[in-house]
């Protein structure tokens, strides 16, 4: 494959590999989709917002890559099944997946939370990851294996006042990741998670507004002295999906500037 103007991020060769990303139209998911394309992968993007999803596909194609988009709501089992089938019918296989789509929900103390918010957050963040793996794994097994990375959070490792439901959902993603890794480790499917701290995205902006924090406040929360950027998370995801991480499964990789080391 000719990859003009592409410069590899981590020198992992994904030529002839197929990577699927949920929530691939914005933020971390968008960065991961573009990174996979730069490394030579054929990229399949699932995203609710059609305009954003198609924009990423056009960016990839304009740089000589290959990508496809299907409108996907990860709270819909039929949508997820259709996305995975679309990947295989379009490119013939599935090698890697980044299950990224998620929501933060309402920030409020537990006693002030609503069941509607609980259902919204858990249905997206937990059920969406569960259903994604349910349909991705059989397709990977057909090719002898693959790699899955689930997007958790530092909120999957510790707690935050006002974000109990979000934290619960991200802890649940960790449990799904570790259990699924054990189930398929002998069958060639590796399953890991990334656990970012505050990354410069629209979600981080909303969370900051919810807790009344400034940009300086967010920077100061991280020992490294700043918040992270989406490409730094993308680097971690691609490494976990690459052969360079062939002995890594069932783990959580904190991409957090030292946040959880405090």
Protein Blocks (a to p, Z undefined) as FASTA:
>chain_A
ZZehiacfklpafehiacddehilgcjllmmmmmmmmnopacddddfblmlmmmmmmmmm
mnopacddddddfkbmklmmmmmmmmmmmnopafbdcdfbccebjaddfklpcfklmmmm
mmmmmmmmmmmmmmmmmmmmmnopacddddddfklmbccehilmmmmmmmmmmmmmmmmm
mmmmmnopacddddddddddfklmmmmmmnopafklmmmmpmnopacdfklmmmmmmmmm
mmklmmgghiacddeehmmmZZ
